[in-house]
Amino acid sequence: MNVNDFILDSDFSDVLIVGRSLGTGPASYHSSLLNGKNDLILISPFSSLLSLVRKHYPIYPVSLLLKKNFDNLGFLKNFSGKLLIISAENDEIISRNYSYEFFEKLGIEDSEFFIGYGEEHNSLMLNDLVLDKVRDFSRVG
């Protein structure tokens, strides 16, 4: 039995999946398998790994090098849970604008985009306001 089967077969009232950076790919994938039975926090997300890598390395044939594309936009096309996306203001790996474009393309009604001002990719989760936002979003009840 895998985790998704376990969650679907159980009577959980609240399921929260969290993914950060590259981990937003597996988080989005698993959310797509739960049929709207979960909420989701994506920290420094991307639309697809292929499009992100192409932004950084436009002259290389990156599609030949990637084994997984992690098409987050495709995974979440039918997502119906609550969504929080967090991005660092000065993210040098997955830019805030890139994450915001992803957020806009999703068009999920019950969603929020939160910016960790003054932070970079690797310092984002050290910001007290970001941690408070995660805590508030994940509160049950």
Secondary structure, 3 states (H helix, E strand, C coil): CCHHHHHHHCCCCCCEEEEEHHHHHHHHHHHHHCCCCCEEEEECCCCEHHHHHHHHCCCCCHHHHCCCCCEHHHHCCCCCCCEEEEEECCCCCCCHHHHHHHHHHHCCCCEEEEEECCCCCCCHHHCHHHHHHHHHHHCCC
